[in-house]
Amino acid sequence: MSGTLPRIVRVIPRNRNIEALLLLFAVGLNAFELAQIQLSLLEVLTPELFFYWLPPAILAFVIHVILRQRASEADPMILPIALVLNGLGLSMIYRLDLGSIANGGTELFGVKQIIWTVIAMAVAAAVIIYVPSHLFLRRYVYVSMFIGIALLLAPSLPLIGRSINGARLWIGIGPFTFQPGELAKIALTVFFAGYLVTRRESLALVGRKILGLRIPRARELGPILVIWAASLLVLILQRDLGTSLLYFGLFIVLVYVATGRSIYVIVGLTMFVTGALVASRFMSYVSGRFDSWLNPFDSKNYDAVGGSYQLAQGIFGLAHGNLLGTGLGGGIPHLVPLAESDFIIASLGEELGLIGMFAILAMYLLFVSRGLRIGFNHPDDFSKLLATGLSFVIALQCFIVIGGVTRVVPLTGLTTPLLAAGGSSLLANWIIVGLLLRISDSIGAGEKSAAGGAR
């Protein structure tokens, strides 16, 4: 009897039971948010609440059932956290739509966002079903590089490239627009992880010692120089500081994780800061962003086209929220341009207050920490770097976006992961969720194969 007990314990999917309880809490929280918005703005609950609540809730439990069958050992917290953030973003976008309708506006985003949510969550489910092992990606390292570069440079093409709000980050075919850079970050993460697995020893051990530091050879610094040049090319062609920082920062962090050598971080940061400062001197777009960041309340910047008006209004909104916020539906976030996308964090900060902002940041921190935990615990080097890279992409993007809204760093054109309006961002981030779930499920299998190889 005692010999069969361990087998029975292993069959019970404990992680999935924890996940089910967390999903119930997430679904209830999303319903509460929508109900509060309707009662605040409409003073009555309408069936429209179910349109925004039911599709993500149903798909979340569909993914949960798939995980029980296909990935029972996957991390139990990633899916509920993603659902909470996605649901909160949907609620705020719906709240902004109601405010826009009350003020005679016609440009609405809620229906598009719920459609993209359904598509993105369905793609995440497909990743779990049809990618039995993420290790197959290692065979397509250089294919991923070419795909990533093609997606990154696609907005620069003359026929399909689109400039929106001064940044050339979109491609468009008729009324349909898409931001390919969001998918490029996944492809380039796969490439960086695969490349560094094969070159980690030469990057870590080869080189001369100067003042106690082992300086890598010139040819080992070659990839860093290439990525640095590519990030500056993005800055020049697409006029977006945030995207160039995201890709260069991702590569530098993965180099550090692969080699454990801080010299790469020091050299990389020095190169990027130097390039950004030089660009600020010779490119009016970059210098304007820096000036608006440093002096947002200066009348010249505040009144200029593309100046600091948006940033200043976002700061006013955050100040209006104070500690506890105005409550969902109680603020005036529509006064901030692009409140549903670039500045959705300012909209949430106004209505949820500083405490609500800390709660949102805590959710992101927990999401990233679970992803890093998956990477650090995985016995396979490629899986370790891939999980770390995907998690760091979310962390760095949050820092760039939220830091821009709160004046920690210059404002950029990136969007807050899982919260902001935008189908391309939502699709890419749910793919990351699916990949992290798949990688986390393989930790036990990797340990068993490693143990078997040792014997």
C-alpha positions as a printed NumPy array, in Angstrom:
array([[  0.   ,   0.   ,   0.   ],
       [  2.777,   2.423,   0.957],
       [  4.583,   1.644,  -2.293],
       [  1.641,   2.904,  -4.352],
       [  1.214,   6.155,  -2.401],
       [  3.891,   8.197,  -4.247],
       [  2.335,   7.239,  -7.588],
       [ -1.088,   8.455,  -6.423],
       [  0.389,  11.747,  -5.185],
       [  2.117,  12.383,  -8.507],
       [ -1.087,  11.81 , -10.476],
       [ -2.93 ,  14.579,  -8.621],
       [ -2.246,  17.846, -10.55 ],
       [ -1.73 ,  20.048,  -7.486],
       [ -0.532,  23.   ,  -9.587],
       [ -3.729,  22.943, -11.61 ],
       [ -5.906,  22.964,  -8.481],
       [ -4.085,  26.053,  -7.241],
       [ -4.495,  27.607, -10.679],
       [ -8.239,  26.881, -10.701],
       [ -8.726,  28.693,  -7.384],
       [ -6.696,  31.672,  -8.603],
       [ -8.679,  31.78 , -11.843],
       [-11.946,  31.911,  -9.901],
       [-10.594,  34.895,  -7.974],
       [ -9.393,  36.58 , -11.2  ],
       [-12.749,  36.059, -12.929],
       [-14.626,  37.433,  -9.92 ],
       [-12.316,  40.453,  -9.745],
       [-12.871,  41.244, -13.438],
       [-16.652,  41.003, -12.978],
       [-16.449,  43.372, -10.001],
       [-14.458,  45.912, -12.038],
       [-16.983,  45.93 , -14.882],
       [-19.922,  46.119, -12.48 ],
       [-18.403,  49.069, -10.641],
       [-17.815,  50.906, -13.924],
       [-21.405,  50.418, -15.078],
       [-22.882,  51.422, -11.735],
       [-20.678,  54.51 , -11.623],
       [-21.288,  55.722, -15.173],
       [-24.637,  54.175, -16.176],
       [-26.119,  53.672, -12.692],
       [-27.489,  50.316, -13.82 ],
       [-26.075,  46.905, -14.741],
       [-26.586,  46.013, -18.413],
       [-26.054,  42.782, -20.398],
       [-23.056,  44.46 , -22.046],
       [-21.102,  43.487, -18.936],
       [-21.19 ,  39.84 , -20.05 ],
       [-19.777,  40.739, -23.481],
       [-16.581,  41.964, -21.833],
       [-16.502,  39.448, -19.008],
       [-17.475,  36.038, -20.363],
       [-15.107,  35.52 , -23.367],
       [-11.837,  35.943, -21.389],
       [-13.259,  33.969, -18.452],
       [-14.363,  31.04 , -20.627],
       [-11.102,  30.958, -22.584],
       [ -9.061,  31.083, -19.372],
       [-10.79 ,  27.95 , -18.096],
       [-10.412,  26.308, -21.527],
       [ -6.663,  26.925, -21.282],
       [ -6.794,  25.569, -17.727],
       [ -8.399,  22.31 , -18.945],
       [ -5.801,  22.053, -21.732],
       [ -3.041,  22.484, -19.169],
       [ -4.519,  19.704, -17.037],
       [ -4.301,  17.37 , -20.015],
       [ -1.164,  18.58 , -21.83 ],
       [  1.01 ,  20.381, -19.254],
       [ -0.054,  19.397, -15.76 ],
       [  3.209,  20.567, -14.162],
       [  3.125,  24.074, -15.664],
       [  3.435,  27.084, -13.375],
       [  0.066,  27.713, -11.642],
       [  0.325,  31.515, -11.316],
       [  1.197,  32.783, -14.799],
       [ -2.251,  32.254, -16.349],
       [ -4.242,  33.86 , -13.478],
       [ -1.92 ,  36.891, -13.391],
       [ -2.228,  37.356, -17.148],
       [ -6.025,  37.12 , -16.877],
       [ -6.16 ,  39.722, -14.078],
       [ -4.037,  42.199, -16.061],
       [ -5.866,  41.586, -19.343],
       [ -9.242,  41.899, -17.608],
       [ -8.234,  45.107, -15.861],
       [ -7.104,  46.587, -19.16 ],
       [-10.38 ,  45.587, -20.814],
       [-12.353,  47.173, -17.974],
       [-10.479,  50.474, -18.258],
       [-10.828,  50.545, -22.054],
       [-14.566,  49.902, -21.69 ],
       [-14.737,  52.68 , -19.086],
       [-12.962,  55.078, -21.494],
       [-15.403,  54.091, -24.267],
       [-18.364,  54.959, -22.028],
       [-16.769,  58.31 , -21.237],
       [-16.108,  58.929, -24.923],
       [-19.739,  58.147, -25.824],
       [-20.953,  60.538, -23.112],
       [-18.787,  63.28 , -24.63 ],
       [-19.938,  62.63 , -28.188],
       [-16.898,  60.616, -29.265],
       [-17.087,  57.992, -31.991],
       [-13.676,  56.291, -31.824],
       [-14.16 ,  53.273, -29.555],
       [-11.685,  50.526, -28.692],
       [-13.482,  48.082, -26.394],
       [-14.974,  45.801, -29.063],
       [-11.661,  45.577, -30.927],
       [ -9.86 ,  44.777, -27.685],
       [-12.22 ,  41.948, -26.73 ],
       [-11.861,  40.461, -30.226],
       [ -8.067,  40.63 , -29.99 ],
       [ -8.225,  39.129, -26.488],
       [-10.128,  36.116, -27.813],
       [ -7.657,  35.717, -30.697],
       [ -4.603,  36.104, -28.437],
       [ -5.838,  33.643, -25.807],
       [ -6.757,  31.148, -28.541],
       [ -3.219,  31.429, -29.937],
       [ -1.796,  30.852, -26.429],
       [ -3.932,  27.702, -26.178],
       [ -2.663,  26.605, -29.605],
       [  0.935,  27.073, -28.448],
       [  0.316,  24.725, -25.513],
       [ -1.443,  22.132, -27.697],
       [  0.736,  22.144, -30.821],
       [  4.158,  22.832, -29.256],
       [  4.776,  19.663, -27.238],
       [  8.355,  20.802, -26.614],
       [  9.769,  24.303, -26.971],
       [ 13.198,  22.786, -27.671],
       [ 12.32 ,  22.458, -31.37 ],
       [ 12.871,  26.231, -31.564],
       [ 16.575,  25.622, -31.063],
       [ 16.74 ,  24.157, -34.575],
       [ 15.527,  27.444, -36.028],
       [ 17.841,  29.89 , -34.274],
       [ 19.033,  31.699, -37.393],
       [ 15.621,  31.452, -39.017],
       [ 14.313,  33.274, -35.959],
       [ 16.997,  35.92 , -36.442],
       [ 15.934,  36.588, -40.041],
       [ 12.244,  36.585, -39.086],
       [ 12.92 ,  38.978, -36.224],
       [ 14.932,  41.382, -38.362],
       [ 12.334,  41.243, -41.147],
       [  9.526,  42.014, -38.699],
       [ 11.577,  44.773, -37.103],
       [ 12.368,  46.498, -40.403],
       [  8.975,  45.902, -42.065],
       [  7.543,  49.302, -40.959],
       [ 10.394,  51.006, -42.835],
       [  9.179,  49.644, -46.182],
       [  7.645,  52.321, -48.415],
       [  4.335,  50.672, -49.361],
       [  3.15 ,  49.016, -46.168],
       [  4.946,  51.066, -43.493],
       [  2.754,  53.441, -41.465],
       [  3.716,  56.384, -39.254],
       [  1.402,  56.979, -36.275],
       [  2.031,  59.763, -33.77 ],
       [  5.462,  60.418, -35.254],
       [  6.812,  56.841, -34.887],
       [  7.085,  54.449, -37.836],
       [  6.274,  51.205, -36.018],
       [  3.247,  49.872, -37.915],
       [  2.485,  48.113, -41.153],
       [ -0.891,  48.616, -42.769],
       [ -2.932,  46.916, -45.445],
       [ -6.118,  48.885, -46.027],
       [ -7.79 ,  49.641, -42.698],
       [ -5.854,  46.871, -40.917],
       [ -2.711,  47.92 , -39.016],
       [ -0.275,  45.766, -37.067],
       [  2.884,  46.41 , -35.041],
       [  5.312,  43.652, -36.14 ],
       [  7.954,  44.674, -33.605],
       [  5.849,  43.028, -30.891],
       [  6.314,  39.626, -32.535],
       [  9.921,  40.453, -33.397],
       [ 10.795,  40.528, -29.694],
       [  9.81 ,  36.842, -29.399],
       [ 11.743,  35.803, -32.523],
       [ 14.846,  37.711, -31.428],
       [ 14.638,  36.229, -27.919],
       [ 14.719,  32.75 , -29.483],
       [ 17.731,  33.776, -31.585],
       [ 19.609,  35.365, -28.675],
       [ 19.009,  32.307, -26.485],
       [ 20.152,  29.854, -29.163],
       [ 23.191,  31.903, -30.17 ],
       [ 24.415,  32.451, -26.613],
       [ 24.075,  28.766, -25.704],
       [ 26.64 ,  27.933, -28.399],
       [ 28.972,  30.875, -27.671],
       [ 28.767,  31.201, -23.909],
       [ 32.144,  29.579, -23.172],
       [ 34.094,  31.758, -25.587],
       [ 32.273,  34.837, -24.33 ],
       [ 32.925,  33.937, -20.7  ],
       [ 36.475,  32.552, -20.704],
       [ 38.403,  34.038, -23.627],
       [ 40.102,  37.44 , -23.485],
       [ 42.917,  39.42 , -21.881],
       [ 42.955,  40.618, -18.298],
       [ 43.289,  44.376, -17.822],
       [ 43.17 ,  45.801, -14.286],
       [ 41.701,  42.549, -13.051],
       [ 38.939,  42.462, -15.67 ],
       [ 38.947,  39.928, -18.491],
       [ 38.265,  41.954, -21.633],
       [ 36.665,  39.904, -24.434],
       [ 38.314,  39.698, -27.829],
       [ 37.146,  42.006, -30.603],
       [ 35.425,  39.204, -32.488],
       [ 33.505,  38.225, -29.355],
       [ 32.272,  41.814, -29.06 ],
       [ 31.126,  41.648, -32.687],
       [ 27.542,  40.515, -31.957],
       [ 27.159,  43.27 , -29.343],
       [ 28.335,  45.813, -31.914],
       [ 25.879,  44.443, -34.482],
       [ 22.928,  44.59 , -32.081],
       [ 24.013,  48.074, -30.967],
       [ 24.092,  49.243, -34.587],
       [ 20.702,  47.626, -35.252],
       [ 19.158,  49.351, -32.212],
       [ 20.455,  52.714, -33.415],
       [ 19.108,  51.932, -36.902],
       [ 15.673,  51.364, -35.37 ],
       [ 16.02 ,  54.68 , -33.558],
       [ 16.902,  56.49 , -36.801],
       [ 14.468,  54.811, -39.219],
       [ 11.479,  54.248, -36.926],
       [ 11.989,  57.216, -34.59 ],
       [ 11.38 ,  55.192, -31.431],
       [ 13.803,  55.19 , -28.512],
       [ 11.88 ,  52.588, -26.507],
       [ 11.99 ,  49.837, -29.138],
       [ 15.735,  50.23 , -29.674],
       [ 16.327,  50.153, -25.904],
       [ 14.127,  47.063, -25.527],
       [ 16.056,  44.918, -28.01 ],
       [ 19.52 ,  46.061, -26.994],
       [ 18.709,  45.687, -23.292],
       [ 17.336,  42.19 , -23.881],
       [ 20.532,  41.073, -25.61 ],
       [ 22.83 ,  42.541, -22.942],
       [ 20.897,  40.872, -20.112],
       [ 20.969,  37.475, -21.852],
       [ 24.715,  37.851, -22.457],
       [ 25.144,  38.493, -18.737],
       [ 22.945,  35.512, -17.763],
       [ 24.837,  33.248, -20.18 ],
       [ 28.353,  34.313, -19.159],
       [ 28.026,  35.803, -15.667],
       [ 30.385,  38.627, -16.718],
       [ 29.359,  42.139, -15.72 ],
       [ 31.789,  43.673, -18.222],
       [ 29.249,  43.058, -20.974],
       [ 26.592,  45.009, -19.083],
       [ 29.003,  47.897, -18.454],
       [ 30.15 ,  48.008, -22.088],
       [ 26.607,  47.646, -23.403],
       [ 25.127,  50.387, -21.23 ],
       [ 28.015,  52.714, -22.1  ],
       [ 27.485,  52.102, -25.814],
       [ 23.739,  52.671, -25.672],
       [ 23.895,  55.795, -23.51 ],
       [ 26.595,  57.225, -25.803],
       [ 24.53 ,  56.467, -28.892],
       [ 21.38 ,  57.966, -27.372],
       [ 23.208,  61.141, -26.324],
       [ 24.726,  61.56 , -29.779],
       [ 21.3  ,  60.99 , -31.348],
       [ 19.795,  63.611, -29.038],
       [ 22.241,  66.133, -30.44 ],
       [ 21.674,  65.422, -34.12 ],
       [ 18.053,  64.175, -34.295],
       [ 15.299,  66.67 , -33.517],
       [ 12.869,  63.884, -32.601],
       [ 15.137,  62.475, -29.885],
       [ 16.168,  65.9  , -28.591],
       [ 12.49 ,  66.899, -28.417],
       [ 11.687,  63.815, -26.336],
       [ 14.55 ,  64.572, -23.956],
       [ 13.515,  68.216, -23.633],
       [  9.873,  67.283, -22.965],
       [ 11.044,  64.777, -20.373],
       [ 13.259,  67.243, -18.53 ],
       [ 10.921,  70.264, -18.804],
       [  7.337,  68.998, -19.299],
       [  5.694,  72.061, -17.743],
       [  7.63 ,  74.596, -19.782],
       [  5.077,  76.493, -21.906],
       [  7.157,  76.053, -25.066],
       [  7.172,  72.269, -24.677],
       [  3.607,  72.073, -23.346],
       [  2.106,  73.964, -26.324],
       [  4.302,  72.442, -29.041],
       [  2.883,  69.894, -31.501],
       [  4.065,  66.512, -30.216],
       [  5.414,  68.212, -27.088],
       [  4.871,  67.486, -23.417],
       [  1.084,  68.075, -23.259],
       [  0.323,  64.356, -23.068],
       [  2.99 ,  63.731, -20.432],
       [  1.848,  66.685, -18.303],
       [ -1.808,  65.612, -18.476],
       [ -0.826,  62.11 , -17.414],
       [  1.043,  63.508, -14.407],
       [ -1.986,  65.644, -13.505],
       [ -4.161,  62.53 , -13.703],
       [ -1.862,  60.568, -11.406],
       [ -1.86 ,  63.468,  -8.945],
       [ -5.682,  63.589,  -9.083],
       [ -5.787,  59.913,  -8.112],
       [ -3.843,  60.571,  -4.912],
       [ -3.466,  57.596,  -2.55 ],
       [ -6.768,  55.736,  -2.944],
       [ -7.904,  56.933,  -6.381],
       [-11.23 ,  58.284,  -7.554],
       [-12.691,  54.786,  -8.053],
       [-13.371,  53.121, -11.392],
       [-15.59 ,  55.489, -13.337],
       [-14.966,  58.413, -10.999],
       [-12.06 ,  60.164, -12.735],
       [-11.564,  62.086, -15.955],
       [ -8.856,  60.006, -17.699],
       [-10.158,  60.878, -21.179],
       [ -8.42 ,  64.26 , -20.847],
       [ -5.119,  62.471, -21.508],
       [ -4.405,  61.745, -25.209],
       [ -4.151,  58.014, -25.986],
       [ -5.488,  57.171, -22.537],
       [ -6.48 ,  53.693, -23.737],
       [ -3.037,  52.703, -25.072],
       [  0.201,  54.585, -24.364],
       [ -1.164,  56.195, -21.187],
       [ -3.496,  53.527, -19.824],
       [ -1.3  ,  53.328, -16.728],
       [ -2.075,  57.008, -16.044],
       [ -5.801,  56.283, -16.438],
       [ -5.563,  53.407, -13.957],
       [ -3.405,  55.44 , -11.593],
       [ -6.034,  58.188, -11.476],
       [ -8.929,  55.867, -10.687],
       [ -7.125,  53.286,  -8.533],
       [ -4.665,  55.644,  -6.838],
       [ -1.126,  54.977,  -5.662],
       [ -2.242,  51.812,  -3.853],
       [ -3.789,  50.485,  -7.063],
       [ -0.603,  51.32 ,  -8.981],
       [  1.431,  49.377,  -6.433],
       [ -0.963,  46.43 ,  -6.835],
       [ -0.507,  46.5  , -10.635],
       [  3.271,  46.716, -10.288],
       [  3.15 ,  43.832,  -7.804],
       [  1.286,  41.719, -10.378],
       [  3.945,  42.426, -12.984],
       [  6.684,  41.745, -10.452],
       [  5.103,  38.408,  -9.566],
       [  4.685,  37.494, -13.245],
       [  8.32 ,  38.303, -14.04 ],
       [  9.594,  36.543, -10.909],
       [  7.725,  33.367, -11.856],
       [  9.243,  33.53 , -15.331],
       [ 12.75 ,  34.053, -13.961],
       [ 12.164,  31.199, -11.512],
       [ 11.293,  28.948, -14.444],
       [ 14.517,  29.95 , -16.179],
       [ 16.761,  29.541, -13.146],
       [ 15.29 ,  26.127, -12.232],
       [ 15.405,  24.623, -15.725],
       [ 18.341,  22.232, -16.274],
       [ 18.531,  22.939, -20.019],
       [ 20.641,  25.955, -20.979],
       [ 18.533,  26.994, -23.964],
       [ 15.337,  26.796, -21.895],
       [ 17.012,  28.769, -19.122],
       [ 17.938,  31.638, -21.454],
       [ 14.634,  31.55 , -23.338],
       [ 12.488,  31.784, -20.186],
       [ 14.731,  34.492, -18.741],
       [ 14.611,  36.465, -21.984],
       [ 10.831,  36.277, -22.335],
       [ 10.387,  37.348, -18.709],
       [ 12.871,  40.186, -19.017],
       [ 11.097,  41.493, -22.132],
       [  7.969,  42.009, -20.014],
       [  9.986,  43.576, -17.174],
       [ 11.923,  45.97 , -19.388],
       [  8.834,  46.955, -21.366],
       [  7.   ,  47.764, -18.124],
       [  9.937,  49.82 , -16.914],
       [ 10.171,  51.775, -20.187],
       [  6.422,  52.456, -20.427],
       [  5.592,  53.126, -16.769],
       [  8.877,  54.962, -16.326],
       [  7.972,  57.181, -19.281],
       [  4.525,  58.009, -17.887],
       [  5.98 ,  58.836, -14.458],
       [  8.998,  60.768, -15.845],
       [ 11.628,  58.283, -14.702],
       [ 12.84 ,  57.908, -18.319],
       [ 11.952,  59.731, -21.564],
       [  8.551,  58.85 , -23.013],
       [  8.507,  56.153, -25.713],
       [  5.99 ,  54.561, -28.049],
       [  5.738,  51.145, -26.359],
       [  2.56 ,  49.879, -24.691],
       [  1.991,  48.356, -21.253],
       [  1.938,  44.533, -21.609],
       [ -1.542,  42.928, -21.399],
       [ -3.165,  46.2  , -20.24 ],
       [ -3.057,  48.629, -23.158],
       [ -5.279,  48.663, -26.226],
       [ -3.611,  47.106, -29.254],
       [ -3.969,  43.704, -30.861],
       [ -0.338,  43.122, -31.81 ],
       [  0.906,  43.714, -28.254],
       [ -1.826,  41.528, -26.786],
       [ -1.107,  38.706, -29.232],
       [  2.643,  38.755, -28.573],
       [  2.261,  38.807, -24.8  ],
       [ -0.202,  35.909, -24.732],
       [  2.243,  33.928, -26.896],
       [  4.85 ,  34.645, -24.212],
       [  2.38 ,  33.348, -21.607],
       [  1.906,  30.144, -23.615],
       [  5.652,  29.617, -24.068],
       [  6.389,  30.179, -20.373],
       [  3.705,  27.655, -19.439],
       [  5.167,  25.121, -21.861],
       [  8.74 ,  25.695, -20.622],
       [  7.707,  25.419, -16.959],
       [  6.004,  22.084, -17.609],
       [  9.268,  20.644, -18.969],
       [ 11.377,  21.387, -15.883],
       [ 10.672,  17.992, -14.305],
       [ 11.268,  16.131, -17.565],
       [ 14.557,  17.959, -18.039],
       [ 15.723,  17.041, -14.557],
       [ 14.861,  13.383, -15.128],
       [ 16.726,  13.28 , -18.474],
       [ 19.716,  15.026, -16.916],
       [ 19.75 ,  12.514, -14.054],
       [ 19.454,   9.659, -16.505],
       [ 22.377,  11.01 , -18.518],
       [ 24.477,  11.302, -15.366],
       [ 23.881,   7.679, -14.522]])
